[in-house]
Structure formats: structure tokens, C-alpha cells
Amino acid sequence: MSAARKRVAVVGVGTMGSQAAWRLAARGAEVVGYDRFAPGHDRSAAGGETRVFRSAHFEDTRYVPLLRHADALWGQLQQETGRELRRLTGCLLMGSTEEQQMATVLESIAEHDLDHEVLDAETLAKRFPQYRLEDGDAVVLDRRAGFIRPELTVQSAARRAEQLGAVIHRYTTVREIVPVANGVEIRTDAGSERFDAAVVTPGPWVNDLLPGLPWEVEIRRLISAWFVPTTDAWFGEERPAFIRTSPTHCYGLPSPDGVSVKLGLSQALHKPAGDPNQLNRTVRPEELEIYSDLIGRHLPDLHPDPTRLSVYMEGYTKSSRPLVGPLPGTGNENMILLAGFSGHGFKLSPAYGDIAADLALNGSSPQPIDFISTADRAAA
């Protein structure tokens, strides 16, 4: 069956699902999406108004080709939708040179000849006086970096998919995905529907929908907090995002409206979320102590009391690598899983959506995904 005639379900039209729906519809597939809420909702991981985009990578240099593919698709999606989904402001990457993540950043820059600038302490103090360094810190300005608008991106990608012919069932929970001969069956409270293939992007509901996965996906609760600067340094001519790897792994983005700075913590600093259907959105005062310490030590120009707090969820694997590929244990290559992005998936989401379209329509992808593929790596 040709791609133009193939019928594909997208289960979960959020960060990854909206991009997969766009890429599938752009190739002429008949796309039907299902979401328990609606594209752009704030009950999962796609909230907070801004997310970091960067070209360098802390975890593994093998992500860089995927980031370049995502970079091109971000430009294409903006052009097709006429919306500013991403703004390239640069991103400061800082941390101890003795730590592996900063070593990986420098390796990825050298290996892939990324557009960057290494800043010494004196230069940083002149251009970005809002930051305080630790002894032994390195600072790299990733020039091909900036921020993404997550809610607007998800809505825009989903709407573009609909303009290309996709149908999206909002407020429709998928109860079961069943492999059948030459395809899959999607079951909801409204009934069942059959497809040639399904792209399954359930976000924090992955364990509810797919309880038999051989890989553990732990759902964690993360807090975003917004702080008002006490000086104008954050909103000068240069307004890069930042990521600090040590001693507290964190990130920050000056808000597009020029009022506040969003701070977030990374990976291991998030607590388990429990039941994703009963997310605790109340932030206790003691949960803010780590932000107070961070501000006092590294960001003294921020007022220590937040003006806004938001709570979201993300899925983490033990390896911190996502699960991308055929759904294991089904014996059905027509069920493509995207899950467990471990806090660094949004910037890559157009690439992952395109890869999902490759796998659903062709059974393989030209992108270098062996290190994240469910088909090519052992359970971990």
C-alpha cells in the first residue's frame, strides 16, 4: 500500500503526536488523531510558555544530527503556519569542566563544527552580569539556540495536520490498542476503528496504556517557577537562555514579554508524579528552597520569591534515552512507540515526528536512530 493511501492513527496529540500527525499528513497519509484532552493542553509536559532549543548536546553527541534535522523542520513548520514558534536568542551552557556533561558539550561542538563562542569570566561579566560562576566553570554560547513556544507549537502542528487532511478526536481517551492482521485496532469509549499503523505517543500515560513494556518509564513531577529580575541585565540586547550542569542542574529563559525569568530543574531533581490522572499541582514552600539556593549562589539579580508556579509531568527511562520504534512484545511492526524523552525531547520533536512517519509508512528511517531505537537496543 502506498504512503498516500496508508491509514495511520496517532494516539496522543501532544508534543510528539502533533508533530507526527503533521509529518504523516504532509506525506499524504490518512491520519486520525486521538487525545484525552486537546492539543496544547497543560496537563502533561507541553506547558510553561517556553522551552530551550539548542544545537549542542550534553548527554550524547549522537543527538546532534537529529537536532540539525529538527532545526530544519522548525523552520518549515514556522513557514507553513505563519507563527513564530521558535526564536533564536542563543543559549549559555555552563558548568564544571571536570563534569562529563560539559565535556560532551565541547565534544559535540568540535565533532560537528557547531556555531559557538567560548566566554571567559571577564567577558561573561561584561556581557551577562546577571550570572555568577564557580571556580573551574566553562561557559559556551551556543549561537544556534533559543526558545520554543510549546503550547503554541502543539496547537499549530495539530492545526497544520488538520489543514492537510488529518482528523483529530479531542477529549477522546484511547482505552486499548490491539494488533490485528496487517494493522491495529484503536478502541475508545465510542467504539473501535481499524488502521494500517499507529503512532503511539501517550506521554505520562504510557504505563496506563501500555503496562507490559520491557522498559521502565518513570513519570516525574516537575516545577517551573518565574522570578522577577531586580536589574535590567536579563533583558538587554542579548537575551540567551541558559543551562547550568553543576552544582545544581538547572535551566532558565528570560520571558518573551520582558517581565520575568523562568527557572526549572533537570532530570534527577524531579520527584515521582504518582498517578498521572491525579497530578498534585500544589507546590509546597519547602519545594522552593532549591530555587532560593540557586538564586543566591548563581543568579543574585533575581528576586528570590516566585511570582508564578506551574507543575507538569515527564517520562524518564533509566538510560535517559527515549523509546523510539516498533512497540515491543506485540509482534506487530505497525505499532510505533515514542515515549520516555527524559526531559530533553521538545527541541527534537519535529525530528521525532518525522521519524515516526518514516517508520509508520516505510518501516525504516534514514535518520541515525540506532542508539534510541526499540528495535536495535536491549531492554534497559
Backbone torsions as a table, in degrees:
resi	resn	phi	psi	omega
1	MET	NA	134.7	-178.3
2	SER	-74.9	159.0	179.0
3	ALA	-59.4	-33.3	-176.6
4	ALA	-66.4	-20.8	-177.2
5	ARG	-109.5	-6.7	-174.2
6	LYS	-72.4	137.7	-177.5
7	ARG	-104.4	120.1	-172.3
8	VAL	-128.3	129.9	173.0
9	ALA	-90.3	145.0	171.7
10	VAL	-119.9	113.4	-175.6
11	VAL	-98.1	104.0	-174.4
12	GLY	99.1	105.4	-176.2
13	VAL	-107.4	60.4	179.2
14	GLY	-108.9	-135.3	-176.2
15	THR	-52.5	-53.5	-177.4
16	MET	-87.6	-40.0	-175.9
17	GLY	-64.8	-37.3	179.8
18	SER	-65.4	-38.3	178.9
19	GLN	-69.9	-41.1	178.1
20	ALA	-62.6	-41.3	178.8
21	ALA	-61.9	-42.0	178.1
22	TRP	-62.1	-49.1	-176.3
23	ARG	-67.2	-37.6	177.7
24	LEU	-65.9	-47.1	-178.7
25	ALA	-64.6	-35.9	179.6
26	ALA	-63.6	-24.4	179.7
27	ARG	-93.7	4.4	176.1
28	GLY	91.4	5.9	177.1
29	ALA	-70.2	154.6	172.9
30	GLU	-87.5	109.5	-170.2
31	VAL	-109.9	131.7	173.7
32	VAL	-127.0	119.0	-179.3
33	GLY	-104.0	150.9	178.3
34	TYR	-130.9	132.1	175.8
35	ASP	-140.2	136.5	-178.5
36	ARG	-69.4	-18.6	173.5
37	PHE	-122.2	-114.0	176.9
38	ALA	-153.7	151.9	-178.7
39	PRO	-55.2	130.8	179.8
40	GLY	96.0	4.2	-179.1
41	HIS	-69.5	165.8	-174.8
42	ASP	-108.4	19.8	-174.2
43	ARG	-95.5	5.1	-178.1
44	SER	-129.4	-115.4	-175.2
45	ALA	-117.2	-4.7	-170.8
46	ALA	-96.4	32.4	179.9
47	GLY	-109.2	-173.1	174.4
48	GLY	95.1	5.7	172.3
49	GLU	70.8	-33.5	179.2
50	THR	-141.1	147.7	170.6
51	ARG	-137.3	156.0	-177.2
52	VAL	-82.4	134.2	164.8
53	PHE	-110.1	137.7	176.6
54	ARG	-148.9	159.2	179.0
55	SER	-96.9	-33.2	176.9
56	ALA	-81.0	157.1	-177.1
57	HIS	-132.4	137.4	-178.8
58	PHE	-82.1	-33.7	-166.9
59	GLU	-87.6	-38.4	-172.4
60	ASP	-164.9	127.9	-178.4
61	THR	-66.5	-15.7	-179.7
62	ARG	-69.1	-14.1	176.2
63	TYR	-75.6	-20.1	-171.8
64	VAL	-59.6	-44.8	176.0
65	PRO	-59.9	-34.4	177.3
66	LEU	-69.3	-36.1	176.3
67	LEU	-64.3	-38.2	177.6
68	ARG	-65.7	-39.2	177.1
69	HIS	-64.7	-42.9	177.4
70	ALA	-62.6	-40.5	179.8
71	ASP	-55.0	-48.0	-179.7
72	ALA	-64.1	-39.6	-178.5
73	LEU	-71.9	-30.9	173.6
74	TRP	-59.3	-45.2	178.1
75	GLY	-61.8	-40.3	-179.2
76	GLN	-67.0	-43.1	-179.5
77	LEU	-64.6	-40.1	176.5
78	GLN	-61.3	-42.6	-179.6
79	GLN	-64.6	-43.1	-177.8
80	GLU	-69.8	-33.1	-176.8
81	THR	-94.4	-19.8	-176.7
82	GLY	70.6	20.9	-179.8
83	ARG	-117.9	146.0	174.9
84	GLU	-82.7	98.0	-179.1
85	LEU	-92.9	-20.6	-177.2
86	ARG	-145.7	141.2	176.1
87	ARG	-128.3	127.8	-178.1
88	LEU	-88.5	103.0	-179.5
89	THR	-112.5	-4.9	-172.1
90	GLY	88.4	164.1	176.5
91	CYS	-146.1	127.7	176.3
92	LEU	-84.4	125.2	178.1
93	LEU	-110.6	119.7	-173.2
94	MET	-140.4	148.0	178.2
95	GLY	165.1	177.6	-176.6
96	SER	-66.3	136.0	177.2
97	THR	-69.3	-14.2	178.7
98	GLU	-85.4	-7.2	-178.5
99	GLU	-92.7	145.1	-174.0
100	GLN	-62.3	-36.8	-175.1
101	GLN	-65.3	-40.5	176.8
102	MET	-68.6	-34.3	175.9
103	ALA	-63.0	-38.0	178.9
104	THR	-68.5	-38.1	175.7
105	VAL	-58.0	-50.0	-179.1
106	LEU	-64.0	-35.3	177.4
107	GLU	-67.0	-43.5	-179.3
108	SER	-65.5	-36.2	178.0
109	ILE	-64.9	-45.2	-179.0
110	ALA	-69.8	-42.2	-175.8
111	GLU	-67.2	-35.2	-174.0
112	HIS	-113.1	8.5	175.2
113	ASP	52.5	54.4	-177.3
114	LEU	-80.4	148.8	179.4
115	ASP	-72.1	113.7	-173.4
116	HIS	-153.4	172.8	174.7
117	GLU	-144.9	130.3	175.1
118	VAL	-91.5	126.2	-176.7
119	LEU	-108.8	131.0	171.6
120	ASP	-85.3	173.4	-174.5
121	ALA	-60.8	-38.2	-178.8
122	GLU	-66.4	-43.5	179.5
123	THR	-65.6	-42.2	178.5
124	LEU	-60.3	-43.3	-178.5
125	ALA	-62.7	-32.9	179.9
126	LYS	-78.3	-44.6	-174.6
127	ARG	-86.1	-33.7	-175.5
128	PHE	-135.8	70.9	-174.0
129	PRO	-69.5	-6.2	-178.3
130	GLN	-75.7	-9.3	-177.0
131	TYR	-104.6	148.3	172.3
132	ARG	-120.5	133.0	-177.2
133	LEU	-98.3	160.9	170.0
134	GLU	-96.3	156.5	172.5
135	ASP	-59.3	133.5	179.2
136	GLY	86.5	2.9	178.3
137	ASP	-73.7	146.3	167.8
138	ALA	-110.9	150.3	178.7
139	VAL	-131.8	125.8	178.2
140	VAL	-124.2	130.1	172.9
141	LEU	-95.4	109.4	174.9
142	ASP	-81.6	109.2	-174.0
143	ARG	-75.1	-32.7	179.5
144	ARG	-89.0	65.5	-174.7
145	ALA	-152.3	172.8	179.5
146	GLY	163.4	-142.3	-179.5
147	PHE	-128.0	154.3	178.3
148	ILE	-115.5	148.3	174.8
149	ARG	-98.7	100.1	-169.4
150	PRO	-66.4	-49.5	-177.6
151	GLU	-63.2	-44.1	179.6
152	LEU	-64.5	-37.4	179.6
153	THR	-63.0	-48.3	-178.5
154	VAL	-61.9	-46.3	178.4
155	GLN	-62.4	-41.7	-176.7
156	SER	-68.4	-42.0	178.4
157	ALA	-65.0	-41.6	178.7
158	ALA	-65.3	-42.4	179.3
159	ARG	-65.1	-39.1	178.1
160	ARG	-63.9	-40.6	176.5
161	ALA	-59.0	-42.6	178.8
162	GLU	-64.7	-39.4	177.7
163	GLN	-61.9	-28.9	179.4
164	LEU	-89.1	4.8	173.8
165	GLY	114.3	-5.3	-179.9
166	ALA	-68.8	152.2	173.5
167	VAL	-114.7	129.5	-180.0
168	ILE	-119.2	123.0	176.6
169	HIS	-92.1	104.6	179.5
170	ARG	-82.9	153.3	179.0
171	TYR	52.1	44.6	-179.3
172	THR	-132.0	107.6	-177.8
173	THR	-85.9	127.6	173.6
174	VAL	-79.5	124.2	-178.1
175	ARG	-90.8	-31.4	-174.8
176	GLU	-158.6	145.7	173.5
177	ILE	-121.7	118.7	-171.6
178	VAL	-118.4	123.9	174.5
179	PRO	-69.8	134.4	176.2
180	VAL	-130.7	173.7	-179.1
181	ALA	-57.8	122.6	177.0
182	ASN	60.9	28.7	178.5
183	GLY	171.0	-157.7	179.7
184	VAL	-139.2	159.6	176.0
185	GLU	-120.8	128.7	178.8
186	ILE	-101.7	124.8	-177.9
187	ARG	-114.1	125.4	175.8
188	THR	-126.7	177.9	178.1
189	ASP	-64.5	-19.7	-179.4
190	ALA	-87.4	-8.7	-179.1
191	GLY	135.2	-161.5	-176.7
192	SER	-121.2	151.4	178.3
193	GLU	-143.9	141.8	-174.5
194	ARG	-105.2	143.2	-178.4
195	PHE	-138.1	160.3	174.0
196	ASP	-73.5	-31.8	-178.7
197	ALA	-156.0	162.8	176.5
198	ALA	-138.3	134.6	169.9
199	VAL	-99.7	118.6	-171.6
200	VAL	-107.7	109.7	-177.9
201	THR	-127.4	71.8	-170.1
202	PRO	-83.7	-1.8	178.9
203	GLY	58.5	-136.6	-176.8
204	PRO	-70.2	-6.7	177.7
205	TRP	-92.8	13.9	-175.8
206	VAL	-60.0	-40.8	-177.4
207	ASN	-74.3	-27.7	175.6
208	ASP	-70.2	-45.7	-175.6
209	LEU	-78.7	-34.0	-175.2
210	LEU	-128.5	71.1	-173.5
211	PRO	-69.3	-13.3	-175.5
212	GLY	-98.8	17.2	-178.4
213	LEU	-62.0	139.3	176.0
214	PRO	-76.4	-8.0	176.6
215	TRP	-109.5	137.2	177.0
216	GLU	-80.4	130.1	172.5
217	VAL	-118.3	108.6	-179.4
218	GLU	-89.8	129.2	-179.9
219	ILE	-93.5	122.5	-177.9
220	ARG	-117.2	153.2	-178.9
221	ARG	-99.7	126.1	-179.9
222	LEU	-122.1	151.9	-176.3
223	ILE	-116.0	130.3	167.9
224	SER	-105.5	138.6	-177.4
225	ALA	-134.2	139.6	-178.3
226	TRP	-112.4	131.7	-176.7
227	PHE	-126.3	142.7	-178.8
228	VAL	-90.6	129.7	176.9
229	PRO	-69.6	151.0	175.6
230	THR	-97.9	-3.2	175.7
231	THR	-134.6	175.5	-180.0
232	ASP	-90.0	4.5	-172.4
233	ALA	-61.5	-33.6	-176.2
234	TRP	-69.9	-20.2	-173.3
235	PHE	-123.9	42.1	173.8
236	GLY	-80.9	-161.5	-178.7
237	GLU	-63.5	-37.2	175.9
238	GLU	-100.7	129.0	-178.2
239	ARG	-131.5	60.3	-177.6
240	PRO	-71.5	153.2	165.3
241	ALA	-72.2	174.1	174.8
242	PHE	-146.0	154.3	170.8
243	ILE	-135.1	129.4	176.3
244	ARG	-114.2	130.3	-177.3
245	THR	-89.7	-24.4	-177.0
246	SER	-156.5	157.7	-4.4
247	PRO	-75.2	-18.6	173.9
248	THR	-111.8	118.0	-179.6
249	HIS	-74.3	116.2	-172.8
250	CYS	-153.5	172.1	176.8
251	TYR	-146.8	164.6	178.6
252	GLY	-155.5	153.0	179.2
253	LEU	-141.9	123.4	170.5
254	PRO	-60.4	133.7	-176.8
255	SER	-68.6	145.2	-178.9
256	PRO	-60.2	-24.8	-178.7
257	ASP	-83.5	-1.5	176.8
258	GLY	72.7	24.2	-176.3
259	VAL	-108.2	-40.9	-171.4
260	SER	-142.1	176.6	177.5
261	VAL	-124.5	125.8	177.8
262	LYS	-86.5	129.7	176.1
263	LEU	-118.1	145.6	175.1
264	GLY	-145.5	157.6	177.9
265	LEU	-101.8	166.8	-172.5
266	SER	-118.4	143.0	166.9
267	GLN	41.9	-102.4	-170.3
268	ALA	-63.3	-15.6	-178.6
269	LEU	-82.1	-3.6	175.9
270	HIS	-89.4	144.8	179.9
271	LYS	-93.1	156.7	176.5
272	PRO	-57.6	142.0	-175.5
273	ALA	-88.0	-20.9	-173.8
274	GLY	75.0	-146.9	-178.8
275	ASP	-65.7	118.8	-178.9
276	PRO	-65.3	-16.0	177.8
277	ASN	-83.3	-7.9	-179.4
278	GLN	-133.4	49.5	-178.3
279	LEU	-61.9	129.5	176.4
280	ASN	-80.2	109.5	-177.5
281	ARG	-95.8	2.8	178.8
282	THR	-87.5	124.8	-179.7
283	VAL	-97.9	120.3	-180.0
284	ARG	-79.2	150.3	-179.6
285	PRO	-54.2	-37.4	-178.3
286	GLU	-67.9	-20.9	176.8
287	GLU	-72.0	-14.6	-178.9
288	LEU	-93.2	-5.3	-177.3
289	GLU	-60.8	-37.5	-179.5
290	ILE	-65.4	-32.9	175.7
291	TYR	-68.9	-40.9	178.8
292	SER	-61.3	-42.8	178.4
293	ASP	-64.2	-42.1	-179.8
294	LEU	-62.1	-45.4	-179.7
295	ILE	-64.6	-45.3	-179.0
296	GLY	-62.7	-33.1	-175.0
297	ARG	-88.7	-36.7	-170.3
298	HIS	-125.9	-19.6	-173.0
299	LEU	-134.0	60.2	-170.2
300	PRO	-67.1	-13.8	179.6
301	ASP	-82.0	0.7	176.7
302	LEU	-97.2	137.1	173.7
303	HIS	-65.2	132.2	-171.4
304	PRO	-70.9	-14.7	-179.1
305	ASP	-97.0	122.5	-177.8
306	PRO	-70.3	150.1	175.6
307	THR	-97.2	-11.9	-177.9
308	ARG	-157.9	145.2	177.7
309	LEU	-135.9	141.8	174.9
310	SER	-139.8	149.3	-177.5
311	VAL	-122.1	135.0	-179.0
312	TYR	-136.3	-177.5	178.9
313	MET	-131.6	149.2	173.8
314	GLU	-143.2	154.5	178.4
315	GLY	-103.6	132.8	-176.3
316	TYR	-121.8	136.3	171.2
317	THR	-99.0	162.7	-179.9
318	LYS	-63.0	-33.8	-178.9
319	SER	-86.0	-8.7	-173.5
320	SER	67.4	4.8	175.3
321	ARG	-96.2	142.6	-177.9
322	PRO	-73.2	167.8	175.5
323	LEU	-103.7	111.3	-175.5
324	VAL	-131.7	114.0	176.6
325	GLY	145.0	-167.9	-178.3
326	PRO	-57.2	140.9	-178.6
327	LEU	-68.8	118.7	-174.7
328	PRO	-70.3	150.3	174.8
329	GLY	83.2	1.9	-178.1
330	THR	-102.1	-19.6	-174.0
331	GLY	66.5	20.5	-175.5
332	ASN	-130.9	109.1	179.9
333	GLU	-71.8	-4.4	-177.0
334	ASN	-90.1	4.0	176.6
335	MET	-111.0	107.9	-174.5
336	ILE	-104.1	121.8	-177.1
337	LEU	-100.0	136.0	168.7
338	LEU	-128.3	110.9	-175.9
339	ALA	-159.1	164.2	172.0
340	GLY	66.5	52.2	-174.8
341	PHE	-82.3	-3.0	167.2
342	SER	55.0	36.5	171.8
343	GLY	85.3	0.8	178.2
344	HIS	-136.8	48.7	-179.5
345	GLY	-106.4	-25.9	-169.3
346	PHE	-63.2	-42.0	-178.1
347	LYS	-61.7	-26.6	-178.4
348	LEU	-95.8	0.6	-168.9
349	SER	-58.3	-39.3	176.9
350	PRO	-62.5	-37.1	178.2
351	ALA	-66.0	-43.6	178.8
352	TYR	-64.9	-37.8	176.2
353	GLY	-62.4	-39.2	179.3
354	ASP	-68.9	-39.5	177.4
355	ILE	-64.3	-41.5	177.5
356	ALA	-60.5	-39.9	177.0
357	ALA	-64.2	-42.2	175.9
358	ASP	-54.4	-51.0	-174.1
359	LEU	-67.8	-40.3	-178.5
360	ALA	-69.2	-35.6	-174.7
361	LEU	-93.0	-34.2	-171.8
362	ASN	-119.5	-14.6	-178.9
363	GLY	84.3	-3.5	177.9
364	SER	-156.3	168.2	180.0
365	SER	-133.6	141.5	175.5
366	PRO	-74.6	-9.9	-180.0
367	GLN	-75.2	149.9	-177.0
368	PRO	-78.9	86.2	-173.0
369	ILE	-114.4	12.3	-176.7
370	ASP	-56.1	-37.3	-174.5
371	PHE	-75.9	-11.1	177.3
372	ILE	-119.9	-2.5	-173.4
373	SER	-74.6	134.6	174.6
374	THR	-65.3	-26.1	-177.3
375	ALA	-80.4	-19.5	-170.5
376	ASP	-116.3	2.5	178.3
377	ARG	-133.5	150.2	-179.2
378	ALA	-72.6	158.2	177.8
379	ALA	-58.2	133.0	-178.7
380	ALA	-149.3	NA	NA
